[in-house]
Amino acid sequence: MRRIWPLLVPGVALAAVGLVWTLQGVNVLGGSAMSGSALWATIGPIVLAVGVVLIVIAIVAARRRKSN
């Protein structure tokens, strides 16, 4: 279980940041210079996807170790 943390923690952080950036980019979250910007509407989902991939890798690795 210890070995999943180096992937899980950054994955969750990247997913959260990517979600916020996406919502700001599509102008759902206002009040920022990033709000309504196509750049952040593009970068956000990419960062979100990287975070989700890291989370999935961590979960798969944990399940493989548990089954052995």
C-alpha positions as CSV (number, residue, x, y, z in Angstrom):
1,M,0.0,0.0,0.0
2,R,2.9,2.3,0.6
3,R,4.1,2.3,-2.9
4,I,0.9,3.7,-4.4
5,W,1.2,7.0,-2.6
6,P,3.9,8.5,-4.9
7,L,1.4,8.0,-7.8
8,L,-1.9,8.5,-6.0
9,V,-1.2,11.9,-4.3
10,P,0.1,13.7,-7.4
11,G,-2.7,12.1,-9.4
12,V,-5.4,13.4,-7.1
13,A,-3.7,16.9,-7.0
14,L,-3.4,17.0,-10.8
15,A,-7.0,15.9,-11.3
16,A,-8.2,18.5,-8.9
17,V,-6.2,21.3,-10.5
18,G,-7.2,20.1,-14.0
19,L,-10.8,20.2,-13.0
20,V,-10.6,23.7,-11.6
21,W,-8.7,24.9,-14.7
22,T,-11.3,23.4,-17.0
23,L,-14.1,24.9,-15.1
24,Q,-12.4,28.3,-15.2
25,G,-11.6,28.0,-18.8
26,V,-15.2,27.3,-19.8
27,N,-16.3,30.1,-17.5
28,V,-18.2,28.0,-14.9
29,L,-15.9,29.3,-12.2
30,G,-15.5,33.1,-12.5
31,G,-13.4,35.7,-10.8
32,S,-10.0,34.8,-12.3
33,A,-8.0,36.0,-15.3
34,M,-8.3,32.4,-16.4
35,S,-12.0,32.5,-16.6
36,G,-13.4,32.2,-20.1
37,S,-10.0,31.5,-21.6
38,A,-9.8,28.9,-24.3
39,L,-6.2,28.2,-23.3
40,W,-7.3,27.0,-19.8
41,A,-10.3,25.2,-21.3
42,T,-7.7,23.2,-23.3
43,I,-4.9,22.7,-20.7
44,G,-7.4,21.8,-17.9
45,P,-8.7,18.6,-19.4
46,I,-5.2,17.5,-20.3
47,V,-3.9,17.9,-16.8
48,L,-7.1,16.3,-15.5
49,A,-6.5,13.2,-17.8
50,V,-2.9,12.9,-16.6
51,G,-4.1,12.9,-13.0
52,V,-6.7,10.3,-13.7
53,V,-4.2,8.1,-15.4
54,L,-1.8,8.3,-12.4
55,I,-4.7,7.4,-10.1
56,V,-5.7,4.4,-12.2
57,I,-2.0,3.2,-12.4
58,A,-1.8,3.5,-8.6
59,I,-5.0,1.5,-8.1
60,V,-4.0,-1.2,-10.6
61,A,-0.6,-1.5,-8.9
62,A,-2.2,-1.8,-5.5
63,R,-4.6,-4.5,-6.6
64,R,-1.7,-6.5,-8.3
65,R,0.3,-6.4,-5.1
66,K,-2.7,-7.4,-3.0
67,S,-3.4,-10.4,-5.1
68,N,0.2,-11.7,-4.9
